[in-house]
């Protein structure tokens, strides 16, 4: 057996964090009180809990010259390449020079990551694919975008409050047959992180009656968000759902 080096350990931790976040995103969207197991595969049921994917807002003001300005220009120039998933019928531009990695999980979930080099794995985009039960026929089956947003606000999330997570939803918009969320989140002993997420539902993408919930998320430390925002805007604005 190959020894577990530091890089492998770090990547494994990253995968665990991403997988945990992906499951949390799914739980928040479905406003369920748990995950239903069917034939050994994880699918979404209407029995569940409302958890939070939001975050606390931290404002800052700059005097004279904004030090993020030059970095923002650099992010605007980041090369993008079109990512298309014909099965789930969507496409989006993603940074072509970022580190791409993919993992398929035993329960049919799949996660694709684009990690910004030299960001200590803190700035990245990821796409999570999660099969759902066949009674979810459209994104509206989960509720309106406002209902979903309200269900992810911190005061309604007892688990998040108990674990010391501070979070707030900034915006929640329905467009392009998808739900777009903008939020920040603070976890004890970790820096505040800014998230931009798209939820969409691909009907029949499982090859049968079931659908696939697609969540596309960009995240970066809140301290870096001002410089990363132009790139995040370009990426999310490029999203197309057939």
MARFI-26753 format. One record per residue (C-alpha): residue number from 1; x, y negated, z; chain. Coordinates in steps of 0.1 Angstrom, whole numbers. Each point is the difference from the previous one (the first is absolute). Layout:
MARFI-26753
{NUM, {X, Y, Z}, "A"};
...
//
This chain:
MARFI-26753
{1, {0, 0, 0}, "A"};
{2, {13, -34, -9}, "A"};
{3, {7, -23, 30}, "A"};
{4, {-25, -28, 5}, "A"};
{5, {20, -32, -6}, "A"};
{6, {-9, -35, 10}, "A"};
{7, {-14, -10, -34}, "A"};
{8, {-22, 31, -1}, "A"};
{9, {-12, -6, 35}, "A"};
{10, {-9, -36, -8}, "A"};
{11, {-19, 10, -31}, "A"};
{12, {-19, 27, 19}, "A"};
{13, {-10, -26, 25}, "A"};
{14, {-11, -24, -28}, "A"};
{15, {-21, 28, -15}, "A"};
{16, {-16, 7, 34}, "A"};
{17, {-8, -37, 4}, "A"};
{18, {-14, -4, -35}, "A"};
{19, {-21, 32, 3}, "A"};
{20, {-14, -12, 33}, "A"};
{21, {-8, -34, -14}, "A"};
{22, {-17, 16, -31}, "A"};
{23, {-22, 21, 22}, "A"};
{24, {-8, -31, 22}, "A"};
{25, {-10, -19, -32}, "A"};
{26, {-23, 28, -11}, "A"};
{27, {-16, 2, 35}, "A"};
{28, {-6, -37, 0}, "A"};
{29, {-16, -1, -34}, "A"};
{30, {-23, 29, 6}, "A"};
{31, {-10, -14, 34}, "A"};
{32, {-2, 36, 13}, "A"};
{33, {7, 16, 33}, "A"};
{34, {24, 27, -12}, "A"};
{35, {12, 21, -28}, "A"};
{36, {-20, 30, -12}, "A"};
{37, {20, 31, -9}, "A"};
{38, {-14, 21, -28}, "A"};
{39, {17, 31, -14}, "A"};
{40, {33, -11, 15}, "A"};
{41, {-1, -33, -18}, "A"};
{42, {-4, -35, 15}, "A"};
{43, {-30, -17, -14}, "A"};
{44, {-20, -30, 12}, "A"};
{45, {-34, 3, 17}, "A"};
{46, {-25, -25, 13}, "A"};
{47, {7, 11, 36}, "A"};
{48, {28, -22, 12}, "A"};
{49, {13, -30, 18}, "A"};
{50, {7, -36, -9}, "A"};
{51, {37, -8, 4}, "A"};
{52, {19, -30, -9}, "A"};
{53, {24, -9, -28}, "A"};
{54, {1, -36, 7}, "A"};
{55, {26, -22, 16}, "A"};
{56, {7, -31, 21}, "A"};
{57, {7, -33, -18}, "A"};
{58, {32, -19, 7}, "A"};
{59, {3, -34, -15}, "A"};
{60, {33, -19, -5}, "A"};
{61, {8, -34, -13}, "A"};
{62, {31, -11, -19}, "A"};
{63, {17, -34, 1}, "A"};
{64, {19, -15, -29}, "A"};
{65, {11, 29, -23}, "A"};
{66, {-18, 34, 2}, "A"};
{67, {28, 26, 2}, "A"};
{68, {-24, 26, -16}, "A"};
{69, {-2, -20, -32}, "A"};
{70, {31, 15, -17}, "A"};
{71, {-9, 35, 11}, "A"};
{72, {-36, -5, -14}, "A"};
{73, {14, -9, -34}, "A"};
{74, {20, 32, 1}, "A"};
{75, {-30, 21, 8}, "A"};
{76, {-20, -16, -29}, "A"};
{77, {28, 12, -23}, "A"};
{78, {-1, 36, 12}, "A"};
{79, {-5, 23, -30}, "A"};
{80, {-33, 18, 0}, "A"};
{81, {-11, 32, -19}, "A"};
{82, {-35, 12, -6}, "A"};
{83, {-11, 30, 22}, "A"};
{84, {-30, 18, -14}, "A"};
{85, {-20, 29, 14}, "A"};
{86, {-23, 13, -27}, "A"};
{87, {-16, 25, 24}, "A"};
{88, {-11, -27, 24}, "A"};
{89, {-4, -25, -28}, "A"};
{90, {19, -30, 13}, "A"};
{91, {33, -18, -7}, "A"};
{92, {21, -26, 17}, "A"};
{93, {34, -16, -4}, "A"};
{94, {27, 10, 25}, "A"};
{95, {37, -10, 5}, "A"};
{96, {20, 21, -25}, "A"};
{97, {33, -4, 19}, "A"};
{98, {-13, 10, 34}, "A"};
{99, {7, 35, 13}, "A"};
{100, {-29, 23, -10}, "A"};
{101, {-8, 32, 18}, "A"};
{102, {-30, 23, 0}, "A"};
{103, {-13, 27, 23}, "A"};
{104, {-30, 24, -3}, "A"};
{105, {-15, 12, 33}, "A"};
{106, {-15, 34, 7}, "A"};
{107, {-35, -14, 3}, "A"};
{108, {1, -14, -36}, "A"};
{109, {9, -35, 11}, "A"};
{110, {27, -16, -20}, "A"};
{111, {21, -31, 8}, "A"};
{112, {22, -20, -24}, "A"};
{113, {24, -26, 15}, "A"};
{114, {19, -29, -15}, "A"};
{115, {26, -12, 25}, "A"};
{116, {18, -33, -3}, "A"};
{117, {38, 5, 1}, "A"};
{118, {18, -16, 29}, "A"};
{119, {-32, -5, 19}, "A"};
{120, {7, 27, 26}, "A"};
{121, {-31, 17, -14}, "A"};
{122, {-22, -27, 14}, "A"};
{123, {-12, -15, -33}, "A"};
{124, {-18, 24, -22}, "A"};
{125, {-30, 9, -20}, "A"};
{126, {-17, 34, 3}, "A"};
{127, {-29, 17, -17}, "A"};
{128, {-19, 27, 19}, "A"};
{129, {-25, 24, -16}, "A"};
{130, {-25, 17, 23}, "A"};
{131, {-27, 24, -11}, "A"};
{132, {-35, -8, 14}, "A"};
{133, {-32, 19, 4}, "A"};
{134, {-24, 0, -30}, "A"};
{135, {-26, -21, 19}, "A"};
{136, {22, -30, -5}, "A"};
{137, {-10, -9, -36}, "A"};
{138, {11, -37, -1}, "A"};
{139, {20, -24, 21}, "A"};
{140, {-33, -14, 12}, "A"};
{141, {-5, 33, 18}, "A"};
{142, {24, -13, 27}, "A"};
{143, {-20, -32, 5}, "A"};
{144, {5, -35, -14}, "A"};
{145, {34, -16, 1}, "A"};
{146, {-11, -22, 29}, "A"};
{147, {-13, 30, 19}, "A"};
{148, {33, 18, -5}, "A"};
{149, {19, -32, 10}, "A"};
{150, {-20, -4, 32}, "A"};
{151, {6, 37, 9}, "A"};
{152, {37, -6, -1}, "A"};
{153, {1, -31, 22}, "A"};
{154, {20, 7, 32}, "A"};
{155, {-27, -6, 26}, "A"};
{156, {-20, 30, -15}, "A"};
{157, {31, 22, 1}, "A"};
{158, {4, 15, 35}, "A"};
{159, {29, 22, -10}, "A"};
{160, {19, -29, -14}, "A"};
{161, {-6, -21, 31}, "A"};
{162, {11, 29, 23}, "A"};
{163, {33, 3, -19}, "A"};
{164, {7, -37, 0}, "A"};
{165, {-5, -7, -37}, "A"};
{166, {-9, -36, -8}, "A"};
{167, {-16, -4, -34}, "A"};
{168, {-23, -23, -20}, "A"};
{169, {-16, 2, -34}, "A"};
{170, {8, -31, -20}, "A"};
{171, {-21, 6, -31}, "A"};
{172, {-22, 27, -14}, "A"};
{173, {-12, -3, -36}, "A"};
{174, {-18, 23, -24}, "A"};
{175, {11, -2, -36}, "A"};
{176, {11, 21, -29}, "A"};
{177, {-21, 29, 14}, "A"};
{178, {23, 1, 31}, "A"};
{179, {3, -15, 34}, "A"};
{180, {30, -24, 6}, "A"};
{181, {12, -6, 36}, "A"};
{182, {26, -23, 14}, "A"};
{183, {11, 4, 36}, "A"};
{184, {29, -1, 25}, "A"};
{185, {7, 23, 28}, "A"};
{186, {23, 1, 31}, "A"};
{187, {10, 32, 18}, "A"};
{188, {20, 0, 32}, "A"};
{189, {38, 1, -5}, "A"};
{190, {-5, -6, -38}, "A"};
{191, {0, -32, -20}, "A"};
{192, {-33, -14, -12}, "A"};
{193, {-8, 14, -35}, "A"};
{194, {-21, -15, -28}, "A"};
{195, {-21, 24, -21}, "A"};
{196, {-18, -4, -33}, "A"};
{197, {-23, 30, -8}, "A"};
{198, {-23, 11, -29}, "A"};
{199, {-26, 27, 5}, "A"};
{200, {-17, 17, -30}, "A"};
{201, {-19, 32, -5}, "A"};
{202, {6, 22, -30}, "A"};
{203, {-31, 21, -6}, "A"};
{204, {6, 36, -12}, "A"};
{205, {38, -4, 2}, "A"};
{206, {3, 32, 20}, "A"};
{207, {-10, 20, -31}, "A"};
{208, {-33, 9, 16}, "A"};
{209, {-28, -19, 17}, "A"};
{210, {22, -17, 25}, "A"};
{211, {17, -34, -3}, "A"};
{212, {34, -14, 9}, "A"};
{213, {5, -30, 22}, "A"};
{214, {29, -20, -12}, "A"};
{215, {17, -25, 23}, "A"};
{216, {27, -23, -13}, "A"};
{217, {19, -19, 27}, "A"};
{218, {28, -25, 0}, "A"};
{219, {17, -8, 33}, "A"};
{220, {29, -22, 12}, "A"};
{221, {10, -15, 33}, "A"};
{222, {-20, -32, 7}, "A"};
{223, {32, -19, 2}, "A"};
{224, {7, 9, -37}, "A"};
{225, {-35, -4, -13}, "A"};
{226, {4, -36, -12}, "A"};
{227, {27, 11, -24}, "A"};
{228, {-17, 32, -10}, "A"};
{229, {-35, -14, -5}, "A"};
{230, {5, -10, -37}, "A"};
{231, {10, 35, -8}, "A"};
{232, {-28, 15, 20}, "A"};
{233, {-24, -22, -18}, "A"};
{234, {13, 10, -34}, "A"};
{235, {-2, 37, 8}, "A"};
{236, {-35, -1, 15}, "A"};
{237, {-13, -23, -28}, "A"};
{238, {12, 25, -26}, "A"};
{239, {-23, 28, 14}, "A"};
{240, {-25, 13, -25}, "A"};
{241, {-27, 26, 7}, "A"};
{242, {-15, 17, -31}, "A"};
//
